[in-house]
Amino acid sequence: MRITIADVAARAGVSKTTVSRVLNGRGELDDDTAARVRAVIEELGYVPSARGVGLARGRTRIVGMLVPSLIWPWIGEVVQGAVDVVESGGYGLLLFTCNRGAQSMRQFAAQVSAKSFDGLLVIEPEGTLDYITQLPGRGLPVVLIDDRGSRRVFPSVATTNLAGGAAAAGHLLGIGRTRPLVVTGSRRFGCTRDRLAGFVETYAANGHPLPPELVVEGDFTLECGSRAVQRLLEGGVHFDAVFAHNDLSAGGAIRAVREAGRSVPGDVAVVGFDDVPYAQHTDPPLTTVHQPMREMGEAAARMLIDHFAGTPLPETPQVLPTTLIVRGSTVPTTPVPNPPGQTGPAVPATPAVPV
């Protein structure tokens, strides 16, 4: 049977309150009583509830994290970055998803009401902003990761989506591609609007304004990239490049171009966004704008851990730079000669351009 605080109190001949004071180092106790309680705790092998002790001390040493789903390609990197910082600070991470919609949110809200964690990291699930906005006023510090709505309600960590879109445009212009198809994400997301603006403005500034038929709204899936390419090819719309707002839709675009009997990058160059592991395994490997996803998780978690130690949460977003990674989907890779004495195939070069 599990030993309880009542068992310890009975054996030591004291109240449960006295045992609690010994466990939490609170209150005035004479040395003999405290020593007797500790001896009974050791004799019985009593292990206090970590959550109960935390609540008694006014903190749980747990960080909550709310994300839309774990199947998004880049979510794992963000979570890992957060976990690394949280655990190194002596905290644990309690992870919530919204895979089951309203039922998931009810369970999450119950944990908020129970004060199960000291602070919250959020990658905003759709439809949850109104609820999350209430939490700081209830005493729960919140840090937003990847502010897809371009809101400044919370302290946040973001990346340079506008500059990333501009870098993709500059690269395609630099290799002579003047009629790119753009497959966006949902327009309700701030990251979509920023990536599109950076790209379109760069083309316009270089004398190549994009006609409306070359901008197609997608939903960040493999299928949306494939459908956009197929539709334009079937409609006879000419394009010599594709800029997709994530790597999955870029992979779909590569597939559709090749299924139509055209080559990548010879006939159509393709650029993605995110630099998830999948990007290195398309055929050819995908040129993409790298988002520092793990670093964003680390930075957001560090904000909370520092806040617990007394540092105020920042009032302005922390913005981490994107990096353009050039691979074979835009420029045929140039093999790097093997060092003297090394055998086997040469490794293709993968230049990285800070944005």
C-alpha positions in Angstrom: 0.0 0.0 0.0 1.1 3.5 -0.7 2.5 5.4 2.3 0.6 8.7 2.8 1.4 11.8 4.8 -1.2 10.7 7.3 0.8 7.5 8.0 3.9 9.6 8.6 2.0 11.9 11.0 0.5 9.1 12.9 3.8 7.3 13.4 5.6 10.5 14.4 2.8 11.6 16.7 2.4 14.9 15.0 -0.2 16.6 12.7 -0.2 16.4 8.9 0.5 20.1 8.9 3.7 19.5 10.9 4.8 16.9 8.4 4.0 19.3 5.5 6.1 22.0 7.2 9.0 19.6 7.5 8.7 18.6 3.8 8.5 22.2 2.6 10.9 23.8 5.1 8.2 26.2 6.3 7.1 27.3 9.8 8.9 27.2 13.2 9.6 23.7 14.4 11.9 22.6 17.1 14.8 20.5 16.0 13.7 17.3 17.9 10.3 17.3 16.2 11.7 17.9 12.8 14.4 15.2 13.3 11.7 12.7 14.4 9.5 13.4 11.4 12.4 13.0 9.0 13.4 9.7 10.7 9.8 8.4 10.2 9.8 9.5 6.6 13.0 7.5 6.0 11.8 4.5 8.0 8.5 4.3 6.1 10.0 5.1 2.7 7.5 7.9 2.2 7.8 9.7 -1.2 5.9 13.0 -1.3 3.9 13.9 -4.4 6.0 16.2 -6.5 2.9 18.1 -7.7 1.6 18.4 -4.1 5.0 19.7 -2.8 5.1 22.1 -5.8 1.7 23.5 -5.1 2.5 23.9 -1.4 5.5 26.0 -2.5 3.4 28.0 -4.9 5.0 26.4 -8.0 5.0 23.1 -9.9 8.3 23.3 -11.7 6.4 22.2 -14.8 6.0 24.1 -18.1 3.0 23.5 -20.2 3.1 23.5 -24.0 0.1 23.7 -26.3 0.5 22.8 -30.0 -2.0 22.1 -32.8 -0.7 18.6 -33.6 2.5 16.5 -33.5 2.1 15.5 -37.1 3.1 18.9 -38.5 6.6 18.3 -40.0 8.4 21.0 -38.0 6.6 20.7 -34.6 9.0 18.1 -33.3 12.0 20.4 -33.7 10.3 23.1 -31.8 9.3 20.8 -29.0 12.8 19.3 -28.7 14.3 22.8 -28.4 11.9 23.7 -25.7 12.5 20.4 -23.8 16.2 20.9 -23.9 16.0 24.2 -22.1 13.2 23.3 -19.7 14.9 20.1 -18.5 18.3 21.8 -18.2 16.6 24.4 -15.9 15.2 21.6 -13.6 11.7 21.8 -14.9 9.5 19.2 -16.7 7.3 19.7 -19.8 3.6 18.9 -20.0 2.5 18.7 -23.6 -1.0 19.2 -25.0 -2.3 18.9 -28.5 -5.7 19.9 -30.1 -6.1 16.7 -32.2 -9.5 16.1 -30.7 -10.8 19.6 -31.0 -13.1 20.8 -28.3 -12.5 17.8 -26.1 -8.7 18.4 -26.1 -9.3 22.0 -25.1 -11.6 21.0 -22.3 -8.9 18.8 -20.9 -6.3 21.5 -21.3 -8.5 24.1 -19.6 -9.0 21.7 -16.7 -5.3 21.5 -16.2 -5.0 25.3 -16.4 -7.7 25.6 -13.7 -5.8 23.0 -11.6 -2.6 25.2 -11.8 -0.8 22.1 -13.2 2.1 24.2 -14.6 3.9 27.5 -13.9 3.9 28.9 -17.5 2.8 28.1 -21.0 4.5 27.8 -24.4 2.0 28.0 -27.3 2.1 27.3 -31.0 -1.4 28.6 -31.5 -4.0 26.0 -32.5 -6.7 27.5 -34.6 -9.7 28.9 -32.7 -7.9 29.0 -29.3 -6.7 32.6 -29.2 -9.6 34.1 -27.3 -9.1 31.6 -24.5 -5.3 31.8 -24.4 -5.5 35.6 -24.3 -7.3 35.4 -20.9 -4.5 33.3 -19.3 -1.9 36.1 -18.4 -4.7 38.0 -16.6 -5.2 34.8 -14.5 -1.6 34.8 -13.5 -0.3 32.3 -16.1 2.7 33.6 -18.1 2.4 32.8 -21.8 5.0 32.8 -24.6 3.9 32.4 -28.2 6.1 30.6 -30.8 5.7 31.4 -34.5 3.2 34.2 -34.3 1.3 33.1 -37.4 -1.3 35.8 -37.0 1.2 38.7 -36.6 -0.4 39.6 -33.2 1.5 41.3 -30.4 -0.7 40.0 -27.5 2.0 37.9 -25.9 5.7 37.8 -25.6 6.8 35.8 -28.7 9.6 34.2 -30.7 9.3 34.5 -34.5 11.4 34.3 -37.6 12.1 36.5 -40.6 9.3 35.3 -43.0 9.4 38.6 -45.0 13.1 38.4 -45.5 12.9 34.6 -46.2 10.4 35.3 -49.1 12.7 38.0 -50.4 15.7 35.7 -50.3 13.8 33.0 -52.3 12.9 35.6 -54.9 16.4 36.9 -55.1 17.8 33.5 -55.6 15.3 32.6 -58.4 16.0 36.0 -60.1 19.7 35.3 -59.9 19.3 32.1 -61.9 17.2 33.8 -64.5 13.7 32.7 -63.5 11.2 35.5 -64.2 7.8 33.8 -64.1 7.5 31.9 -60.8 4.4 30.2 -59.6 3.8 30.9 -55.9 1.9 28.3 -53.9 1.0 30.0 -50.6 -0.3 28.7 -47.3 -3.6 29.9 -45.9 -3.8 33.7 -46.2 -5.2 34.0 -42.7 -1.7 33.3 -41.3 0.7 36.1 -40.9 3.6 34.0 -42.1 1.9 33.4 -45.4 1.3 37.1 -45.9 4.8 38.0 -45.0 6.4 35.3 -47.2 4.3 36.3 -50.1 5.0 40.0 -49.6 8.7 39.6 -49.4 8.7 37.5 -52.6 6.3 39.6 -54.7 7.9 42.9 -53.7 11.4 41.6 -54.7 10.1 40.5 -58.1 8.3 43.8 -58.6 11.4 45.8 -57.6 13.4 44.0 -60.2 10.9 44.7 -63.0 8.9 41.5 -62.9 5.5 42.1 -61.2 3.7 38.8 -60.7 0.4 38.4 -62.5 -2.5 37.2 -60.3 -2.7 33.8 -62.1 0.7 32.9 -60.8 -0.3 33.1 -57.1 -2.3 30.1 -55.9 -3.5 29.7 -52.3 -2.7 26.3 -50.8 -2.9 24.6 -47.4 0.7 23.5 -46.7 0.1 19.9 -48.0 1.9 17.8 -50.6 -1.3 17.7 -52.6 -1.8 21.4 -52.9 1.6 21.9 -54.5 0.9 19.1 -56.9 -2.6 20.4 -57.8 -1.4 23.9 -58.4 1.3 22.8 -60.9 -1.1 20.4 -62.7 -3.8 23.1 -63.0 -1.5 25.7 -64.5 0.1 23.2 -66.9 -3.3 22.0 -68.0 -4.4 25.7 -68.5 -1.4 26.5 -70.6 0.0 29.0 -68.1 3.8 29.3 -68.5 6.0 29.4 -65.4 9.7 28.6 -65.0 9.9 28.3 -61.2 7.8 27.4 -58.1 8.1 29.1 -54.7 6.0 27.0 -52.3 5.4 28.2 -48.7 6.5 25.0 -47.1 8.6 22.0 -48.1 5.6 19.6 -48.4 3.9 21.6 -51.0 7.2 22.2 -52.8 7.7 18.4 -52.9 4.3 18.0 -54.4 5.2 20.6 -57.1 8.4 18.7 -57.9 6.5 15.5 -58.3 3.9 17.1 -60.6 6.5 18.8 -62.8 8.3 15.6 -63.3 5.1 13.6 -63.9 4.3 16.1 -66.7 7.6 15.2 -68.4 9.5 18.3 -67.4 12.7 18.5 -65.5 13.7 20.1 -62.2 15.6 22.4 -62.2 16.1 22.5 -66.0 12.6 23.5 -67.0 11.2 24.5 -63.5 13.2 25.5 -60.5 11.6 24.8 -57.1 12.1 26.5 -53.7 10.4 25.6 -50.5 10.2 27.0 -46.9 11.1 25.4 -43.5 14.0 23.0 -44.3 12.4 20.0 -42.6 14.3 16.7 -43.0 12.1 15.8 -46.0 13.7 18.6 -48.0 16.9 16.7 -48.3 15.2 13.6 -49.7 13.1 15.0 -52.6 14.5 14.2 -56.1 16.3 16.5 -56.7 17.0 17.7 -53.1 15.0 20.8 -52.3 16.3 24.4 -52.2 14.5 25.9 -49.2 14.4 28.7 -46.7 15.6 27.2 -43.3 13.5 28.3 -40.3 15.4 27.9 -37.0 12.7 25.9 -35.4 14.7 24.2 -32.7 16.2 27.6 -31.8 12.8 29.1 -31.6 11.7 26.5 -29.1 14.8 27.1 -27.1 14.4 30.8 -27.1 10.7 30.7 -26.0 11.5 28.2 -23.2 14.4 30.3 -22.0 12.1 33.4 -21.7 9.8 31.4 -19.3 12.6 29.9 -17.3 14.3 33.4 -16.9 10.9 34.8 -16.0 10.5 32.3 -13.2 13.9 33.5 -11.9 12.6 37.1 -11.9 13.4 38.5 -15.4 10.3 40.3 -16.9 9.0 38.8 -20.1 10.0 41.0 -23.1 7.5 43.3 -24.6 8.8 43.0 -28.2 9.1 39.7 -30.2 12.5 38.0 -30.4 13.1 37.4 -34.1 15.5 34.7 -35.3 16.9 34.9 -38.9 16.0 32.5 -41.7 18.7 31.0 -44.0 18.5 30.1 -47.7 19.7 26.6 -48.3 20.6 26.0 -52.0 20.2 22.4 -53.2 19.6 20.7 -56.5 16.0 21.8 -57.2 17.2 25.2 -58.3 20.9 24.7 -59.1 22.5 21.5 -60.2 24.8 20.5 -57.4 28.5 20.7 -57.9 30.4 17.7 -56.5 33.1 18.7 -54.0 36.4 16.8 -54.8 37.2 14.1 -52.2 40.1 15.0 -49.9 43.4 13.1 -50.7 43.1 9.5 -49.6 39.3 9.5 -49.4 37.3 7.2 -51.7 33.7 6.9 -52.6 31.3 9.4 -54.2 32.0 13.1 -53.8 29.6 15.0 -51.6 27.6 17.7 -53.3 27.9 21.3 -52.0 25.0 22.8 -50.1 25.6 26.5 -49.8 23.8 28.4 -47.0 23.0 32.0 -47.3 21.9 34.0 -44.2 18.8 36.0 -44.7 
